[in-house]
C-alpha cells in the first residue's frame, strides 16, 4: 500500500470513535486473576436466565439451525402485535435493541443534522451518532441533589432542539442512572417536538418499573407519528446472549428501518425463544419480584455502609462512593465479584451494581464491606 496507512482510509467520524466497553466477562477475570467462583453483576443481566418456555423453544429450534431464519420474523411479530395491539407493519426486529439504535442513526442522521441525548445516557447513543458523523448535542442532567439525581432534564433537552434536530434519545428508565420519567412530563415533551424530530424512547428496563410512575410510551404510538419505542428481550426475559430486540413505530418509520436492516439480523433460535418468552408472563413476574427484593437488600446494605444510592426503576443500583471508584472496583474483582465502573459515563466516583440472586446480593455486600474496610 506504499505510504498509505489504513487509518488514513477510515471515515473521519469512525477514526475518532471509542468502542463500547461491556462488563468484564467471567472467563476474562479467571484468566487475569486466577479467581474462581465468580459472580457477575455488571451488565444488568437477568440472574434467572430464560424461562422454561423459552428454553424449550431454543432446544427445538436448534434442529433447524442449518437453515436461514425467517427474515421477516413472522411468528415473533405476530406475538408482538397481539401484545401491543398494533399491526406487524409497525414493528422492526433487531439484533438486540442496540441494533435498532444504530439503524435509527443510519436512517435519519447525516453530517449536517443533530441528535440530542442526556449527559448520563446509554453509551450506544453517542457511539451511533458519532459513527455517522452527525452533530451530538448533550443536555445537562438534573443535579446530584435533585429528587431524580442525574436524570433527564427535559427542559434542557427541549432547549437544544433546532430545525436540524432529527433524533432525540431518551432512555426510560435510564441506564446507567436508573432514573425515570413519568407520563405527564414525558408526553408533554414529546408533543412539543417538531415534526422533523424523531423521539426514540428506549424502554429496555420497562418491565422492572412497575412500582413507580414510569411512563409507557408505547401507549402513545397512534397519536405521535414521530415516536419510536425500543424494547429488548435481554433484560426481564433473560435472553441477553441471543441478542433480540424490537422497535415500535408508525409504518413509515418502520418501513424505513426494515429497508435498512440486515435480512437475517435475528437468528432462528432467538426468534423462537423470544416468541415463547412473550407467552411466559410468570417468568417475568418472578424476575420482577426477585429484583424488587434484591434491590431492597442492596439499597439497605449500601446505605448502612454510608454510601449514597440513587433511586432506580431498573434492575440495578448506581452507588456514589464519594471518591474515585477504580480501586474499589479492582478490590471487588479480586474477591470474584464483577460490578461495573462507570467512569466512561463521566461518573468516576460511581459503581453500578446489577441486582442478583439473594446469595449474590449478600456476597456483593460482604465483599464491598471488606474492600471499604467498614
N, C-alpha and C positions, 0 to 999 in steps of 0.2 A: 504493500500500500504506500510505499515511498515515505514521505514525511507526514502523511495524513494520520492523525490519531482518531481512534474510534470516538473519543469524546467530542471531537470537532464535528462529527456527523450526527450526533444526538440532538434532537429538538431542544432548543434552549430551556423551555419550561421543565422538561424531563431531566435535563442536566443538573438542575438545581434541586431536584426532588429528593426529599428524605423519606425512605420507605417506612411503612407502618411497622411498629415494633410490637409483636404479640407477647403474651405472657410466656414466661420461660417454661418449656416442656419438661416433664418429669425426667425423661431419658437424658436430657441435657444436664440437668442438675446431678444426676447419678454419675455422669462422665466427669463433670467438673470437680465434685467434692467427694465422690465415693459414698454418698449418703444413701441409706436405704429407708424403706417405709415412708415414702414421701407423700405428702398431700398437696394438692394444687388448688388454691383458692384465689387465682389470679385473673381468670378470663371469663368470669360470670357464667360458667357452665352449670348445668343442672346436675347436682350430685346424685340424683336418682337415675340419670340417663334416660333412654327411651322407655316408653310404656310397653306393656305386654303386647298390645295390638300392633304397635309399630315394629317391635322385634319380630313378631310372626310374619309381618308383611315383608320385612327385609329378608328373612330367611327364604321365603317363597320367591322373591324377586331375583335372588342370586342365580337361579336356574336359567334366567333369561338374559344374563349379562353378556352373552355372546352376540346379542342383537342390540342395535341402537335403541335408545329410549324413544318414547313418544315425544317428538319435538314440540307438539302443541300442549303437552301436559293435560290432556283432556279430562282424565278422571280427577286429578287434583283441582283443576279449575272448576269442575262441576261441584265438588265439595265446598270449595271456597265461595262459589256463587250462592250456594244454599246458606252458608254461614253468614254471609254479609248481605244477602238479599239484593244482589246485583247480577247482571249478565256476565258471562265469561269474557265478553269483549272489553270489560272494564279491568281485566286482570293481566298483569305481567309477572311471569315467574323468573326468579333469579338464582344464580349460584351463590346462595346466601344473600342477605339483604345488601351486603357490600356491593355485589354485582349490580343491583338496581341503582345504587347511589352513583356508581361510575357511569352507567348507561345514561342517567339523567344529565350528568355533566357533559358527556359526549354529545348528547342530543340537543342541548339547549344553550351551551356556553361556547363562546368564541373569544378571541383575544381582545375584543373591544366591548365585551359585556361583563357584567358584575354578578357575583354571588355573595350573599350575606349569611353569616353564621355567628354564633356567640363565642365569646372569649374562651370558655372552657367547654368546648364541644367535642363530639366524637372525632377522633383523629382522621378518619377517612374523608370527612368533608373537605378540609384544606388540601389533602392529597389529590382528591378527584378534581378540585378546582384548578390547582396548580398544573396538573398533568395536561390540561387542555389549554393552558396559557391564559385563562380568564383572570379577571381582577377580583381579588378577595377583599371584602370589607368586613372587618371584625368588630362586632358590637361589644362594648364593655359589659361584663356580667354584673349582676347585683352584688353589692359589697358583702364582705365576710360577716358583718354584724347584722345583716338583713334577716328577716324571718324565713327567707328562702335563700340562704347564703350561696353565693357563686352561681345562682341560677340565671336563667334567661331574663334579660331586661327587655321586654317587648317594646317599650318606648324608645330605648336606644337603638333597637333594630329597625324600628319604623323610621327613625330619623336618617338612616343610611340609605333608604330606598330612593332610587333615581329612575329616570326613563331607561337607563341601561341595565337595570336590575332584571335578571332572568330567573335566578333561583334563590330561594330563601330556605335554608336548612334549619329545622327545629326538631330536636330530639325530646320526646316527652313520654316517659321520664328520660332525663338526660344522663348520658354517660360521659365523663366519669363522676359527676357530682351526685346523681341520684335525685336531683330536684325535679319538680314538675310544675305544670301549668294547669289551672282549672279551666272549665269550659267557657265561662263568660269572657275571661281575659283573652284566651286564645282565639275564640270565634270573632271577637271584636277586631283583633289584629288581622286575622285572615281576610275579613271583609273589607278592611282598609287598604289592602294591597291593590295596586293597579292590575288591570287585566294582563299586562305584559310581564308580570312577575309570577312565577310558579312557586307555590309553597310546598315544600317537602317536609311532611310531618313523619318523623321516624319513631315508630311505636314498638321498637324491639322488645321493650320491657313492659309492655302494656298489661300483660296478664298478672303481673305482680302488684299492680297499683290499685287493687280492689278496695283497700282500706282507706284510701284518701280520695279527695275530689279531683281526680286526674281526668282530663278531657279525653274523649274518644272521638278523634277527628273523622273516623270512618263514617260517622253518622251524618256528616255534612257534605258528602261527595256529590249528591244530586244538586245541591244549591251552589257549589263552588267549582266551576269548571277549571280553575287553575290550581286545584288541590291534588296532591299525590300523597297517599298514606302508605308507608312502608312497614312491613312486618316480617318476622322471621320465625323459623322453627328451631332455631339454635338454642333458645333460652328455656322457656317454660315447657316446651315439648321435648327437650333433651336430645336434639338431633344435630348438635354443633358440628360433628365430624362429617356429616353428609352434605352440608352446605346447600340449604334450600330456604329461600325467602320469597316474598312477593310484594308487588305494588298494586294498589287500588287507585284508579283514576277514571275520569270520563274517557270515552273511547278514542278521542283524538290524540290524547297523550299516550294512552296505552298502545294504540296502533303505531305511533312513532317509536316507542321503546321496543315493541316487538319486531319492528323492521330492523332495528339496530342490534338486538341481542343475538348471541351465537345460537345456531339452530338446535343444538343439543346441550344447552347450558346447565340443565338439571339432569343428573343421571337417573337411570331406571330404579335403582334401589332407593334413592332419595325420594323420587316421586311416589313410590309405593308406601314408604314409611310415613311421609307427610300426609298422604291421604288417609292412612289408618289413624294417625295421631289426631286428626280432626274429629274422629269418631271415638275418641277415648277421653272424654271430659274428666273422668275420675282421676286420671293420671295428672292432669293439670291441677285439679283441686288438691291432690295430695302434695304436689310440688309447691303450690302456693302456701299451703298450711305449714309445710316444713320450713319454707322461707320465713313465714311470719314468726314462728317460734325461734328459729335460728337468729333472725335479725334482732329480736328482743334480747336474746342471750348475749350476742356480740356487743350490742349497744350498751347494755348494762355493764358488762365486763370492761369495756373500753373506758367508760365514764369512771368506773371505780379506779382505773389506772391513771386518772387525771387527764384524760385525753378528750379533745373536742371532736364530736361525731356529728356530721352534717345530717339533716333529715334526708331520708331516701325512700322512694316508692319503687325501687328496683330490687334486684336480688344481690345487692352489695351495699357496703357502707364505705364512705370516704372519711378518713380519720386525719385530723390535723395534729401532728406531733409537736408543733411549736418550734421545731428546729429541723435541720436537714434530715431527710428520711433515708438517705442512701445506706448509712451504716446499719440502721435498724433492719432494712431490707436484707442486707448481707447476713446479719446475725440470724434472721429467720431462715434463710436458705441453709445455713449450716446446721440448723435444727430440723431440716427436712420439711419446712413449711414455705410454700411458694405463694406469696401475695404480690401485689402489683404496685411498684413505684410509679408515680405519675408526674415526674419532673418534665417529661416530654410534653405534657399538657400545660406546662407553666405553673405546676404545683409541686415544687421541690420539697416542701415540708409535709406532704400528704402521702398516705398509703391507701390504696383501695383494696378492700377485703371482700371476696365473694362469700355469701352465706353457704355453708356446707351442711353436712350431717351434724347431729348432736355431738358426736365424738370429735369430728373435725373442728367444729367451732371451739370446743373446750381445749383441744390441743393447741389451737392457734392462740387462744388467750394465755395458756400456760407458757407457751414459747415466748410470746411478746412480754409477759411479765419478767421472764428470765433475761431477755435481751435488754430490757429497760432497767433491770436491777431494782425492781419495786416489790 
